[in-house]
């Protein structure tokens, strides 16, 4: 079975760093790229010394991400993921958002807790829950329940 090529947006944060750590040892995943706007150009091991010996990856900016990936994990703070979902929507890659940007289906409810939703046209296309073989193109997952690979 060919490995799934993934990218992790926000790999320098806590959630992205943990996902990176888990994905590095997953037998069915190849990490194509990891991003950090702040640490672009620096080795992942500089920020995460516990990954020494596991990876030679360096952070890149999101604008440098390649689109020939199977999935992109978005590990950004709440209110920052929606523009990335919109950006990668047409690439054909699965989009897994670990923020809260697509957990609420109603744009008014979202605005009550956060701000006006930056991509309301995508709210009805996202699925909140565990990935399965029949999941949507852009699932929004609770951080403690992220699962891969889809079957």
C-alpha positions in Angstrom: 0.0 0.0 0.0 1.3 3.4 -0.9 1.8 5.8 1.9 -0.5 8.8 2.2 1.4 12.1 1.6 0.4 14.8 4.1 1.2 18.3 5.0 0.8 19.9 8.4 -0.1 23.6 8.5 0.9 25.0 11.9 3.3 22.2 12.8 5.2 24.5 15.2 2.3 24.7 17.6 1.3 22.2 20.3 -1.3 20.4 18.2 0.7 20.4 15.0 3.8 19.3 16.9 2.0 16.3 18.4 0.5 15.4 15.1 4.0 15.6 13.5 5.4 13.3 16.3 2.7 10.7 15.7 2.7 10.9 11.9 6.5 10.4 11.8 6.1 6.9 13.1 2.9 6.0 11.3 3.6 3.2 8.8 1.1 4.5 6.3 2.0 8.2 6.3 4.7 10.2 4.6 5.0 13.8 5.7 5.6 15.9 2.6 5.8 19.3 4.3 5.3 21.1 7.5 4.6 24.8 7.9 5.3 27.6 10.3 5.2 31.2 9.3 7.3 32.2 12.3 9.9 29.4 12.0 10.1 29.0 8.2 13.5 27.8 7.1 14.3 26.2 10.5 14.6 22.5 11.2 11.7 20.9 13.0 14.2 19.4 15.4 15.3 22.9 16.5 11.8 23.5 17.9 11.2 19.9 18.8 14.4 18.3 20.0 12.5 15.1 20.8 12.3 14.5 17.1 16.0 14.3 16.5 16.8 11.1 14.6 13.2 10.9 13.3 13.1 13.7 10.7 15.1 16.0 8.5 12.1 18.2 7.8 12.2 22.0 7.9 9.3 24.4 8.2 8.1 26.2 5.2 5.6 29.0 4.7 2.1 28.0 3.7 2.5 29.7 0.3 5.4 27.2 -0.4 3.2 24.1 0.1 3.0 21.8 -2.8 -0.5 20.6 -3.8 0.4 17.0 -4.7 -0.6 15.7 -1.3 -3.3 13.4 -0.2 -4.3 15.3 2.9 -3.5 18.6 4.7 -3.9 18.9 8.4 -4.7 22.4 9.6 -3.4 22.9 13.2 -3.9 26.6 13.6 -5.6 28.6 16.3 -9.3 29.0 16.2 -10.4 31.7 13.6 -7.3 31.1 11.5 -8.0 27.9 9.7 -10.9 28.9 7.4 -8.7 30.7 4.9 -6.5 27.7 4.5 -9.6 25.4 4.0 -10.7 27.7 1.2 -7.1 27.8 -0.2 -6.8 24.0 -0.4 -10.5 23.2 -1.2 -9.9 22.8 -5.0 -6.6 20.8 -4.7 -8.4 17.5 -4.3 -6.6 16.8 -1.0 -8.5 15.8 2.1 -8.6 18.7 4.5 -8.6 17.9 8.2 -9.1 21.0 10.4 -8.2 20.6 14.0 -9.4 24.1 15.0 -13.0 25.1 15.8 -13.6 26.9 12.5 -15.9 24.3 11.1 -17.3 22.7 14.3 -20.4 24.9 14.3 -22.8 24.7 11.3 -24.6 27.9 11.8 -22.7 31.1 10.9 -24.7 33.1 13.5 -23.8 30.7 16.3 -20.2 30.8 15.2 -20.2 34.7 15.2 -21.7 34.6 18.8 -18.6 32.7 20.1 -15.8 33.9 17.7 -16.4 36.5 15.0 -18.0 36.6 11.6 -17.1 33.3 9.8 -14.5 33.9 7.1 -15.8 31.1 4.8 -19.5 30.7 5.5 -20.0 29.1 2.1 -18.0 26.0 3.3 -19.9 25.5 6.6 -22.4 23.1 5.2 -19.7 21.0 3.4 -17.7 20.2 6.6 -18.3 17.2 8.8 -17.5 17.3 12.5 -16.3 14.0 13.8 -14.1 11.0 13.3 -12.7 10.3 9.8 -14.2 7.3 8.0 -14.1 6.2 4.4 -17.2 8.2 3.8 -16.1 11.4 5.5 -16.4 14.7 3.7 -13.6 16.5 2.0 -13.1 18.8 4.9 -13.9 17.2 8.3 -13.5 19.3 11.4 -12.2 17.1 14.2 -12.0 17.5 17.9 -8.4 17.5 18.8 -8.6 14.5 21.0 -10.3 12.4 18.4 -8.3 12.9 15.2 -8.0 9.6 13.4 -6.1 8.6 10.2 -6.0 7.0 7.7 -9.5 7.0 6.2 -10.5 3.6 5.0 
